[in-house]
Amino acid sequence: MIESGAIVKAGKQRKKGLTTLDIVLIAILAIANGVLSAYLSFLNQVLTAVGGPILTSIILGLYSICGILAAYIIRKPGVCFLTLALAGIIQVLSGSTNGLISFIAGASEGIGGEMVLALFLYKRYNWLSIALAGMMTVPIFFVVAAFWFGYIKWGLSVVLIALLVRALSGLIIAGLGSKIIGDLLAKTGILKGYAISKQKSNLKGAYTNDPKSVSH
């Protein structure tokens, strides 16, 4: 079928290593994340002071959106982890008050996202896979954060609610947000050199050339 053929072509593209364009995008998103995190740290402190770990958890998806967005655009194994790990390194080098924990956060978030994308064999980049990848950037580091930032003192019920809120933030902001942003950018044509545009073009051409052969 046409759609299957497009997926096979996409799979062949993903076997190639990172291109210069890929590396540039990863660097841009990681740097942007580093700059954003400086402001988010202050906002986190304010939200924690006002509403504890539950209120501050609503914005956590912003920390990992760069990794999910990079993975959605580039569509190659390891991109989510590399982007978020690099973002963590940039935060450390920029003098983040959290120090090394910034790198640990980025790396663990990247691992969580990669786990989901790997389950889909790096072949499915739809609403479901991207939303789940965004959601899974949360749990691994949350275990560390609960102790490091003292959330555990708020009690088990509060910590579990905070985890749920963070998971929803990851799913909505990092996951669905990345899907929306990536699709909008692809429509402008500025992502022509990336897998997201190539695969959309392949599918579009397939549907246009032989619509009768497409099954649902």
PLY file of the C-alpha trace (Angstrom):
ply
format ascii 1.0
element vertex 216
property float x
property float y
property float z
element edge 215
property int vertex1
property int vertex2
end_header
0.00 0.00 0.00
1.07 3.61 -0.54
1.26 4.53 3.13
3.37 1.46 3.90
5.74 2.38 1.10
6.17 5.85 2.50
6.96 4.42 5.93
9.59 2.11 4.42
11.25 5.09 2.74
11.11 6.98 6.05
12.79 4.03 7.77
15.64 4.09 5.27
16.14 7.80 5.91
16.31 7.26 9.67
19.15 4.77 9.31
21.43 7.61 8.27
23.37 9.46 10.92
22.78 13.04 11.98
23.31 15.62 9.25
24.75 19.10 9.69
21.21 20.48 9.57
20.17 18.06 12.32
23.05 19.10 14.55
22.33 22.80 13.98
18.68 22.36 14.95
19.59 20.34 18.04
22.02 23.08 19.11
19.51 25.89 18.49
16.76 24.18 20.46
19.14 23.23 23.29
20.40 26.83 23.57
16.84 28.17 23.47
15.96 25.74 26.26
18.93 26.93 28.29
17.83 30.55 27.99
14.20 29.68 28.76
15.20 27.65 31.80
16.84 30.67 33.40
13.45 32.37 33.52
11.59 29.19 34.39
13.78 28.65 37.44
12.65 31.96 38.89
9.03 31.23 37.99
9.36 27.80 39.61
10.51 29.35 42.85
7.53 31.71 42.87
5.02 28.98 42.06
6.52 26.64 44.67
6.31 29.35 47.32
2.67 30.00 46.43
1.33 26.52 45.78
4.06 24.00 46.55
5.07 21.20 44.15
1.59 20.91 42.62
1.38 24.47 41.28
4.95 24.53 40.02
4.32 21.25 38.18
1.99 22.86 35.63
4.87 24.37 33.67
7.25 21.39 33.72
6.46 20.44 30.14
8.28 23.58 29.00
11.58 22.12 30.19
11.41 19.13 27.85
9.62 20.57 24.82
12.91 21.19 23.00
13.80 17.48 23.02
10.40 16.27 21.86
10.22 18.96 19.16
13.69 18.05 17.87
12.75 14.37 17.77
9.49 15.11 15.95
11.25 17.18 13.30
14.43 15.11 12.80
12.93 11.65 13.45
16.11 9.75 14.23
17.07 7.64 17.27
18.78 9.51 20.09
17.73 13.02 19.06
15.45 13.58 22.05
18.15 12.50 24.49
20.94 14.47 22.78
18.91 17.67 22.70
17.83 17.53 26.32
21.22 16.38 27.59
22.91 19.22 25.70
20.34 21.64 27.10
21.28 20.42 30.58
24.98 20.96 29.89
24.29 24.48 28.63
22.37 25.25 31.82
25.29 24.05 33.93
27.83 26.08 31.93
25.63 29.16 32.05
25.82 29.12 35.83
22.48 27.60 36.74
21.85 27.68 40.48
20.86 24.01 40.26
24.32 23.03 39.00
24.85 19.43 37.95
21.21 18.56 38.68
20.31 20.50 35.51
22.22 17.99 33.41
20.74 15.04 35.30
17.27 16.47 34.68
17.88 16.93 30.95
19.43 13.51 30.49
16.68 11.69 32.42
13.95 13.56 30.53
15.62 12.59 27.27
15.77 8.94 28.28
12.07 8.96 29.11
11.17 10.40 25.71
13.46 8.00 23.86
11.89 5.00 25.59
8.50 5.80 24.08
9.82 6.58 20.60
11.81 3.33 20.69
8.61 1.41 21.50
7.21 2.79 18.26
10.48 1.71 16.58
11.11 5.34 15.56
8.55 4.85 12.78
5.43 6.46 14.18
5.39 10.19 14.84
1.71 10.86 15.36
-0.39 12.46 18.08
-0.27 9.36 20.27
3.47 8.65 20.13
4.50 12.29 20.57
2.04 12.89 23.40
3.25 9.79 25.25
6.88 10.75 24.64
6.20 14.15 26.16
4.47 12.59 29.15
7.34 10.17 29.78
9.93 12.93 30.01
8.63 13.45 33.55
8.73 10.29 35.75
12.44 9.41 35.90
13.65 12.80 37.07
10.64 13.30 39.32
11.95 10.62 41.65
15.18 12.60 42.03
13.40 15.96 42.24
11.04 14.78 44.96
14.02 14.35 47.29
16.41 16.96 45.87
13.92 19.82 46.10
12.23 18.52 49.23
8.84 17.76 47.71
8.68 14.56 49.75
8.11 16.62 52.91
4.68 17.61 51.58
3.41 14.06 52.01
2.72 11.15 49.68
-0.67 12.36 48.46
0.70 15.75 47.42
3.70 14.17 45.70
1.46 11.80 43.72
-0.81 14.64 42.63
2.26 16.64 41.61
3.46 13.70 39.54
0.09 13.48 37.79
0.09 17.22 37.06
3.65 16.98 35.69
2.71 14.05 33.49
-0.20 16.02 32.07
2.06 19.03 31.56
4.55 16.85 29.70
1.80 15.28 27.61
0.11 18.59 26.71
2.95 21.12 26.56
5.94 19.00 25.52
4.02 16.36 23.57
1.02 17.93 21.88
2.74 21.31 21.86
5.68 19.90 19.89
3.33 18.23 17.40
1.46 21.49 16.79
4.60 23.62 16.54
6.37 21.11 14.29
3.40 20.86 11.91
3.04 24.65 11.73
6.74 25.10 11.00
6.62 22.38 8.35
3.79 24.18 6.57
5.93 27.32 6.25
8.56 25.39 4.31
11.49 26.21 6.60
11.94 22.55 7.53
12.43 21.24 3.98
15.74 19.62 4.81
14.30 17.57 7.66
12.51 14.23 7.86
9.22 15.79 8.96
8.85 17.62 5.64
10.19 14.76 3.52
7.77 12.25 5.00
4.81 14.59 4.73
5.72 15.22 1.08
5.96 11.48 0.40
2.56 10.83 1.93
1.00 13.81 0.19
2.37 12.70 -3.16
1.18 9.14 -2.59
-2.36 10.22 -1.79
-2.41 12.61 -4.76
-1.05 10.14 -7.32
-3.11 7.09 -6.35
-5.89 7.83 -3.87
-7.70 4.55 -4.63
-4.84 2.47 -3.27
-4.90 4.06 0.17
-6.62 2.02 2.86
-7.80 3.33 6.21
0 1
1 2
2 3
3 4
4 5
5 6
6 7
7 8
8 9
9 10
10 11
11 12
12 13
13 14
14 15
15 16
16 17
17 18
18 19
19 20
20 21
21 22
22 23
23 24
24 25
25 26
26 27
27 28
28 29
29 30
30 31
31 32
32 33
33 34
34 35
35 36
36 37
37 38
38 39
39 40
40 41
41 42
42 43
43 44
44 45
45 46
46 47
47 48
48 49
49 50
50 51
51 52
52 53
53 54
54 55
55 56
56 57
57 58
58 59
59 60
60 61
61 62
62 63
63 64
64 65
65 66
66 67
67 68
68 69
69 70
70 71
71 72
72 73
73 74
74 75
75 76
76 77
77 78
78 79
79 80
80 81
81 82
82 83
83 84
84 85
85 86
86 87
87 88
88 89
89 90
90 91
91 92
92 93
93 94
94 95
95 96
96 97
97 98
98 99
99 100
100 101
101 102
102 103
103 104
104 105
105 106
106 107
107 108
108 109
109 110
110 111
111 112
112 113
113 114
114 115
115 116
116 117
117 118
118 119
119 120
120 121
121 122
122 123
123 124
124 125
125 126
126 127
127 128
128 129
129 130
130 131
131 132
132 133
133 134
134 135
135 136
136 137
137 138
138 139
139 140
140 141
141 142
142 143
143 144
144 145
145 146
146 147
147 148
148 149
149 150
150 151
151 152
152 153
153 154
154 155
155 156
156 157
157 158
158 159
159 160
160 161
161 162
162 163
163 164
164 165
165 166
166 167
167 168
168 169
169 170
170 171
171 172
172 173
173 174
174 175
175 176
176 177
177 178
178 179
179 180
180 181
181 182
182 183
183 184
184 185
185 186
186 187
187 188
188 189
189 190
190 191
191 192
192 193
193 194
194 195
195 196
196 197
197 198
198 199
199 200
200 201
201 202
202 203
203 204
204 205
205 206
206 207
207 208
208 209
209 210
210 211
211 212
212 213
213 214
214 215
